[in-house]
Amino acid sequence: MMNAMDDYTISSPSLPSNNNNNVILSNSFVGHRLHGDTVYMNGLYNGQTTSCHRARIPCPFPYVSSPASLFTLDCWNGTYSITGESFCQTFYAHSVLNRVFVTEITVHDGGVLLENHLGKPSTDLKDISWLNEVISSCGNLGEVTVYSGQIISPETNDAPKLKVFCISSVFPKELAKGKYIFISSFGYTYNEAVKFYNLAVQYHNENSLMSSHQQSWCYLWKLVNIDVDNTDFAKTVKTSLFFLLSAFPHFALKNPDLENYPFVFFGVSPGSLGNGGDDQDYWGHVFWDQDLWMLPGVMLLLPQLARQSILYRVAMLPGARKKAKQNGYMGAMYPWESGRTGVDVCPGAIYAKYQQHITACVVYAIRQYVYVTGSWSILTEDGAWDIVKETADYWVSRVEWDGQNFVIDHVMDPDEYHYKVNNSCFTNAAARVNLLFAIEASQKLGKTPDPRWVTVSQEKHGIKIPFDEKLRYHPEYDGYTQGTLIKQASVVLLGYPLGVTMDADVRKNDIVEYEKCTDKGPGMTYSMYSIGMLELGQIDTAEQLFKVQFKNLRPPFRIWNEYPSAVGCTNFLTAVGGFLQSLLYGYLGARVFEKYFQVNPHVLPDCSKVSYTGVTYKGERFNFVVSGSKFDVVRTTGNAFELWYIIDGDGKKWPLVTNETLSLTLGLYRICNS
């Protein structure tokens, strides 16, 4: 008989045929692909501009060399285990002490041999040093190896050549029967690495090292979750959530032990923190993937994590200003790919030059964060207003007047098969969203909107959105011929997430016409086709499109790959983000607006019941359970004296009393506090 924990666990007698599909453990500061020889650190890159990539740190922790019979990913506890006849070895990237990576080994009888996984010397670091030291305060864990090095080349000439330090428990060649623990801590200074090593030892001495890590993950799963009554499908949901949430800092942000070592977050790359070496998995750079694909799902569950990515964009604003100025524009123009400094590090010249929609996607994420939280303080207190204003200034300097509309020429659409095109439908629509939010934010903050923003964003004679009245669809760009092969989701993004208003037949035509000419491209694309068909009530078609996503999953650990038949980027968090959106914004039907939250739920394919726990809006949390032709909603947190309501399409209103379940039939509903 299955139990609830089976949903969170995947065990396999063998490893994937491709090592790139091994499990990645990360805590937003340290990332490691299991069975590999590399550790990557948050924000540590080597190489100038277009040569920039994550700097490889040799893996300092031991692996048992004896044959293994079982490999287990436990998402509930945030661990990965290797089991053999006489041993069990468990790994975890500590979710509270997020500079720490731990492996614990239990030897049942006899002895086992250990091997290092250092691999070849790193070509990204110089002045490498290996020293054995004793940290007197750490007792039997005090004998350590101190590894240090310095990157060879920073992103820019004026950026510092960062140093990295790793303090790692010395391990013997052989272990007898017993229990053993080996700790590795990482930092940008020696003192930082020592501090975290000492903390880890302190936690261990208090018997709380593993338990504090496990408890933090258990707390997270209880706070926010998606549960289905199909165990096989549940494993895909849980692993997807696990890999995506592992890329963000959560518990480390509030630990009082870490006050002297504040955490600075450098965003989420498509391949996560466990990937990104030279010419691998997008070099560990941050793209629009973070803002448009990953954040919407994360934001609806844990907006405080999305905030960290927005603060990264605030910190990178000087680089965006520099790029705008270099290209002859005003304001801020975000680079297609960024690393630590915010300068453009994209190795592909055509992408760096023509991929411009990322600027609007950054603002889209800020807007959604404001709507989800109900708080504008990220603009006034954290610097995001400067992004909103300066990107709007960029767009009004970027457009040109053609006598009828404002146009944006010479860009690359999200469909990367076509570039140097004029009036990319998505780019122009996203730019208009950027401008409209700048106007809205100005008014909210008591500022006067720039008249140019108003002029360029107006519906009539504003930014051109290509539309074919005869065929009733949106051409991808000026001159696009219907049926031309495209790489990935583009025009379909107008309806969701951008929310461009259009007639139902146009929305359907956009989906049908582009889906049939979509190449076997990135894994996030079909999530958007499915969401669109759910909007239209085309449930059977939506299910077919929803299931296409799973061609990109790789056994046994449900690792998302970029492409269905080739590999591309592995642990492809962009596809994970798309999948999560297809659950929350597709089958729950969530839409977030400034004044209300909307749901239009449907039962997931191959499931009879699905529960969404901890969906957040304006500081409140809601649970939804969809089953058969009805769904239950309960408001679980918030001010009991503040009235919240759920309203159906006919205007009928029900109060949402804290912790009291309300049962309704499936349909379109708005949730608001007035």
Protein Blocks (a to p, Z undefined) as FASTA:
>chain_A
ZZfklmmpccdfbdcfblklpccddehjaccdehiabdcdehiagdehjlgccdddddfb
dcdfbdcfbdcddfknopacdddfkbccdddddfklmmbccdddddfbhcdddddfkbpa
dfkbghiacdddddfklojmlpccddddddfbdfbfkbccdddddddddddfbdcedddd
ddddddfbfklmmmmmmmmmmmmmnopmmmmmmmmmmmmmmmpccddfbfklmmmmmmmm
mmmmmmpcfklmmgmklmmmccddebjafkljkboiehiahlopacfklmmmmmmmmmmm
mmmlmmmmmmmmmmmmmmmmmmmmmnopahjaddfbdcknopafbfblklmmmmmmlmmm
mmmmmmmmmmmnopaklmmmnopmmmmmmmmmmmmmmpccehjaccdehiadfblmbghi
ahifklmmmmmmmmmmmmmmmmmnopacdfklmmmmpmghpacddddfklopacfbghia
ghiacfbdcklmmmpmnlpacdfklmmmmmmmmmmmcccddfklmmmmmmmmmmnopakl
mmmmmmmmmmmpccfkopacfbfklnmjghilklmmmmmmmmmmmmnopacdfkbccddd
dddehiabdcdehiaeehiacddddehjbccdddfbdjfkbccddddfkopacdddehia
cdddeddddddfZZ
